[in-house]
Amino acid sequence: MYCVERNYGGIENLSLIPGTVGAAPMQNIGAYGIEIKKNILSVEAVEIATGDVRYFDNDACEFGYRESIFKQKLKDQFLISSITLRLTKKDHQFNISYGAIDETLKKFGSQTLSIKAISDAVIYIRSSKLPDPSRIGNAGSFFKNPSIQADLMDFIKKDFPTIPSYPSTDGLVKIPAAWLIEQCGWKGKTFGSIGVHQHQALVLVNYGGGEGEKIWQLAMKIKESVKEKFDITLQPEVNVI
């Protein structure tokens, strides 16, 4: 929001993502067509064992889909102390590739694209679909969107012709994990104090007093059902302590 208010472009699509700046490169946070790796110039991190400060440029961070070197090779070895972003002050390149953004802008009656307009649209979409973690315990998207081979996609389409998908890397096809979970009947299901959110099947929620172990057990049951129905193995997006 600091950048939106000052008309600095590049991360407006990430508006309202909960968390800290330091956590952003660890997860390579992304939403609505944008990932933070696109704007990160460098990361400053303190090596926990020695106290030495080290700088990682964008390539050294080894960013991937919800991944980075800090989540893999260097897990638990560094504390990220600051990041440097490259943003635009003019000639902004807006990204409204996520369909709901364009629809929401039209709903708002926005005549011209702007950083503020896109940010407002994203905030509206997130608020309408996702639970506020300050009110309902959740870790956001629990699973990554899987990428599968084209032949498996063709096979699934025979029984599910409306399955949503979009191109991924290396000729793979990416499928929304939320759609897979919803097809298995989990959306809106509650089990005591925990459950699957009623508006977004990708979000597991704790309504108060639920145990972490129970959340994990629910996640594994969801993973098993998707594997059984579609032969697709979901991978958790969250770190489990």
PyMOL commands that set and color helices and strands:
alter all, ss='L'
color gray80, all
select helices_A, chain A and resi 2-5+12-14+23-27+36-38+59-61+99-108+115-129+150-159+169-171+177-183+212-230
alter helices_A, ss='H'
color red, helices_A
select strands_A, chain A and resi 30-31+34-35+40-47+53-57+78-85+137-141+147-148+166-167+173-174+190-191+194-196+203-206
alter strands_A, ss='S'
color yellow, strands_A
deselect
rebuild
show_as cartoon
